[in-house]
Amino acid sequence: IEGEASYYTVASSSTLTASGDVMRDDALTCAMLTGEFGDYYLVVAENGRSVVVELNDRGPYIAGRVIDLSEAAMRRLHPTTGTINVKVYHLGKDVEQNRFR
């Protein structure tokens, strides 16, 4: 899927995710409206940077946005921006994150 990514923090949301995980700003996680919790996704930004994240929450609930990233995941894509255009690729459950770093 393609579209706009944003990020959210513990301060701007609840401390628990929809999957029951504790929300951590330093974790490489994401929220999407669909998909299975625990699945991994490769997020490639328009600037060429990428990050692998684990789906553990639901959202975003703003029109035009396709994924909400943890703060740590967003900072891998851009050091200062709040939103960025991305392509999101489903990788499945059995992914070694180190393979994509």
N, C-alpha and C positions, 0 to 999 in steps of 0.2 A: 504494500500500500504506500501511497505517497501523500504528503500533506505537511501540516505544520506541527512541530513538536514544541511543547512547553515543559516547564518543570514545576515541581511543588516540593514543599519542605514540611518538616514536622510542625513548624510554627504556623503554616498556612492550612493545615489539614489535621485530621485526627491522628492519634499516636498508633492506632491499629489500622492495618490495611484490610481490604475486603477478604483477603485470604486468611486473615488472622495473624499474619506476621506483624511484628513491631516495626513501625516506620522508622527508617534510618536514613538520614541525609547522606551518609557516606557509603551506602550500599549501591550497587549497580542494579537498580530495579526500575520497573515501569508500571504504568496503569494503561489499560486499553479497555474498550467497551466489550470486546469479544476475545476469545482465546482461553486456553486452559492455564490455570495457575501452575507455576513451576516450569512452564515452557520458556525457552530462550529466544530472543530476537536480536538480529543484527540491525542496528540503526546507523544509516549512512547519511551524514549531513551534506548540504550543498557545497560546503567548503572542502569536502573530501575526507574529513575526519569521521571515525566510526567508533562504536562502542557496542558490546554485547550486554544485554540486560535480561533480567528474569522478570516475568510477569507475575505480580503479586497483588495488584489492586485494580479497581475499575475506574474509568474515566478516560479521557477528559470529557467534560460536559459542556464544552464551549464549541460552537459550530466552527467547522473548518480544521479543528485540531484532531490529529489521529492518534497521538500518544502523549502521555505525561511521563516525564522522566524524573528520577531522583535528582537532587542537586549535583551529586557526584557524577552521574551519567551525563547530565547537561554540560558540566564543566569539561568533560572529555571531548565534547563536540565544539564548545566555544567557551572562552574564559569569562565572558561578561554578559552575553545576550540572554534574554528571557525566553525567546522563541527562535526557532530556526526551521527551515524547510528540510525535510528528510524523506528517505525511502526506508521502509521497514520490511525486513525479510524474516520469515518464520524459520527457526532452526530446529525446533523440537525440544525434547527433554534431555536427551543424552549428549550434552555439549560441554566440552572442556573450555571454560572461558579463556584460559591462558592461550589457547590455540589462536585466538582472534586479537590478542593484544599486541 
